[in-house]
Amino acid sequence: MSTSPKAVRFDEDTLWVSLSDGRTIAAPLAWFPRLLEAAPEQRAQVELSKGGLHWDALDEDISVAGLLAGQPDLSRRGTHQAA
């Protein structure tokens, strides 16, 4: 994917990501429990990469492709394991 994040901001309920192609996409913070529960100072410690967003202290990674596809963070939900 050639579109990369250029800036990140938050409001009370939403993650906003400005992209290199001029679009701004939004996702509900409820999709990302680690970010929802984080302090504003922790949210501000985001690292931008070509493919997405990373918060080292929160162990959170969000891809631009996932945001564009409307995919919430599934890592903290129940998982199914093969028997």
N, C-alpha and C positions, 0 to 999 in steps of 0.2 A: 504494500500500500504506500503510495507516495504522499498522502496527506498526513501531516504531523501536527501535534499540538503546539500552540504558540503561547497560550496563557490559560490559566485556570482561576476560577473564582467560585465563591459559594454565596448563597443566600440562606435563609433559614431552612429551606426544604430541598434545595436544588444544587447540583454540581453543574457548572457551566464551563465548557471548554471551547476556546477559540482555536480554529484550525488554520493551517497554512494556506488553504484554498479560499479563505474568506468566510467560511461558514462558522456559525457558533451553534454548538449542540448542547442540549441540556438533558440531564437524567436525574430522577428523584434520588435524594440521599438515602431513602429507605432501601434502595437497591444495593447499597454498599454499607452494611452495618458497621464496619470498622470506621468509616468516615463519618457516619451518622453519630457514633458515640465519641468521636475524637474532639478534642478542644480545638478552637480556631488556630492556635499556635501550631498544633500538630498538623492540621490540614495544610497550613502554609508551607510546610517542609516538603513540598512536592518536587520531584525531579522529572523533567520532561525529556523524553527520548524520541527518536524518529517514529516509533510505533505506539507510544502511549505514555502513561503516567505511572509514577512509582513513589510510594511513601515507605521508606526503609523502616522507620520506627513503628509503623502501623502494620507492616507486612502486607501491604496492599498494592496490587498492580491492576491497572485498567488499560486495556488496549483501545486504540481509536477504532479499530475494526469492530470490537465488541460494542462500543458505544453507538456506532453507526447502525449496527444490527439490532440495537435495543436489548442487549443481553445484560441482565443483572448479575451480580456476584452470587454464584451458587456455592461457594466454598464453605459457608457456614450453615448450610441447610443439611438435612439428613442425606446421607449418601447410601447408595445401594452397593453392597459388596457381593461378589460372586461366591457361591457356596463351595 
